[in-house]
Amino acid sequence: MTQPITIEDARGALNAVFSEATAHQDRIRCAQLAATAFGKSLSPEGYLDREAYLAEQPLARGGGWRWWYLALADDPEQVVAMCKTMHRDLLVRDGPAAGGEEVVVRQEQGYCICSVVTASSHRGRGLASVMLKAVAEWLDGPGNATASILYSDVGDFYVSKGWDMLDSFESTLTVPASLPSTEQPPFPETHPITAADIPRLCERDVESLKEDFQKYGLPKEDAVLATILPTTDMITWLQARIAYMNRQSDGTTPDAKGSVCESADAWLFWFPDLRHGKLTIQRAKLPRGRDEAASTRALARLLLDAVEEAARWGMSEVDIWNPGPELHGAMRLLSSELGIKVTNQKREKEHIPCLRWRGGEKKSVVFSPNEFYPWS
């Protein structure tokens, strides 16, 4: 699709064309612009190589990863703004209808918008706003998106464009200089997650979420419950991305993708960021069929596994986005019994999740779980 656009401002008229970058050379030009903002830890060639590598991942294939851009009308090879959209599988449930009708959980189409950037020579002219408006029209129309999400360092900007900010809390476990003994009191048995384990665990996780959505108590009747499903393609996308970055910066990457407690039907997916010296929890699958005390100990053991993995690679902290009450209970246990420092804070300046409903409709949305795994 192509769409001519004219922008009028104090600098005069700017004639541009909005397009999807489907041709290889158009994507190269978009990637070159994106590298100026998002590829500072890589060489220009390294950034292009990473984008080519990620384009081969299952999540990106078949239109799962689309590139959009503005180019000058009189110089189509000059890309002045660009962004990407990436497929997301949404799970949605409305509040109970009047008369107590059956609750229906639906799997629907969604997208994440990422890598929004304007060329430095053309900033301050509203190009990003114009481009996002055109992308939103595609999302509402041919893209058939029930909702879209983005992660912003300038949340107020996106709120003015129709994306509403969601909760942004973060907990950090500080990796101690020497790891505490776990012999007393006892913890349940766990084992590392390998790449081969991810598909079966994701399948179980998705089915559990669907069951949980049926039972979830919404705060009011007009509320909507929504999440992005932690599918295999979703989890392995970030695993592939961080593995590439680790190899570029350190020449290696850890094999463990997380830890699982089979007896509690609970696990953590994580990835180690060697360049930034921290381990990030992608997704926490909570225990099922256990009492609260046993569930807390299972989660505490999994979190301790994450701390031990971080220590093994010389990392200083373990980060978790928007942990719920169960994880907070496990972190309090680690703090009180093993002396592991836990810091809780509201994230206000970076990676703020923002959600837009189809057509810009305003809804009372409960977004749960709201963890790291959907980030791009």
Secondary structure, 3 states (H helix, E strand, C coil): CEEEEEEEECCEEEEEEEEECCCHHHHHHHHHHHHHHHCCCCCHHHHHHHHHHHHCCHHHHHHCEEEEEEEECCEEEEEEEEEEEEEEEEEEEECCCCCCCCCCEEEEEEEEEEEEEECHHHCCCCHHHHHHHHHHHHHHCCCCCCEEEEEECCHHHHHCCCCEECCCEEEEEECCCCCCCCCCCCCCCCEEECHHHHHHHHHHHHHHHHHHHHHCCCCCCCEEEEEECCCHHHHHHHHHHHHHHHHHHHCCCCCCCEEEEHHHCEEEEEEEECCCCEEEEEEEECCCCCCHHHHHHHHHHHHHHHHHHHHHCCCCEEEEECCCHHHHHHHHHHHHHHCCCEEEEECCCCCEEEEEEHHHCCCEEEECCCCCCCCC
